[in-house]
Amino acid sequence: MPLNATEEFVYQLCSKSFLSLWSYANPRKKPNGKELCDVLVVSGPDIIIFSVKHVNLRKEGSREVNLERWKRRAIEESVSQVYGAERILKGLTHVVKNDSTLGVPLPQPEEIRIHRIAVALGSDGTMGMPYGDFGKRFVHVLDESATEVLLSELDTISDFVEYLRDKEQFLRAAKLECEGSEEDLLAGYLQHGKQFWPNYDVVMIKSGTWKAFQVLPEYTNKKTADKESYAWDKVIEVFCRDILNDDLEFSSGPF
């Protein structure tokens, strides 16, 4: 089944950051079964479940009513899919790919570390993204901009899941007053050496923090230094694609 535009958007970001060998678009609940989630990333004990919904926020009529309808269709339905996928994953031994073949083996249930992400698109940045356990376990809710920035800036699986884990612990311990966006929160995290503020009961994040961070010398210098590693990522991705497509050929000689 082909990906729709929103699923393709998230999958391409995941493939670029985490490589296609560990990123699965539209995995199945079982061979020839229904879709498990929109994108699944598996690396060691860490599993990231993405559910992606695109719902255009209506401009006509009551803004309050429109926001509630948007939240229900774009966020709550996505959160429900994430919880359902997590429950089913614990009964699987391998990822079941979109074509019903088996992907990488899954960790033992007691070893799995699940990270839950609901990508809610269509609000045009006018809707503050909620977060929390939604009555069960913690789910990160991201919009278009936050999804692209986080997956581009935290472009290794270890950096990305560490951010998710640290953010969850931080938000459970402190009250966040955020005038800005997820990107502004990320700026504070990166400026403090990839950690959130310890021993604070209330933290306020101002709008524009991310843009101010992007012009700092330490940020621009790091981007320049990272260019060489991105070139290696492209080489590794070529091999990943060949492995997935069974296109590798082996020789007994050096050439």
C-alpha angles and dihedrals in degrees: 000000000000120000120250119233096266094048090047090051093057096038093053091050091050093047091051094048102034101021125247094266090074100031121084126189118210097350116192132243088229136343108303088002134126125288116286097198139323099263130005125191119193124186119156110306092342119095122178117200116201123192114184126197128175114197121161112231108235117238098196123080130009113359091207092053092045092052092050091050091047093049091050095050101033102035112017095046089047092050090050091054091050092053091047092050091050092053093051095044091063089064096050129088097197139020109265106218126218091264090051094251118126123264129189119335115260123235120257110279092248091054099047119113108197122203115190124206128178112193108202114190133181104055093102090225093298095111123074109227115239123215138190143086096307088214094311128036131349117281125188111220117203135179127212097278096044092049093053095044096046095047091046098045098037092045101161123072092236094052093045098049091042089057092049092048094045092046092052092050091046095050092048090054103039139036113245120211102190119182089171137043143279088274090059089052090050090053091057091048094051094044090056094054096271096308136104126237111286125214097016124128095194128025125185121203117197126215113257096035092119094051091049090049093052093063095051115113093236090057096047092044091052091050090053092048092049095059093086093053090050089058090055090048089058091052092049091048090056089057091045091054091048091051092050092047093043089237099133118115123196128210132196090221132066092257 
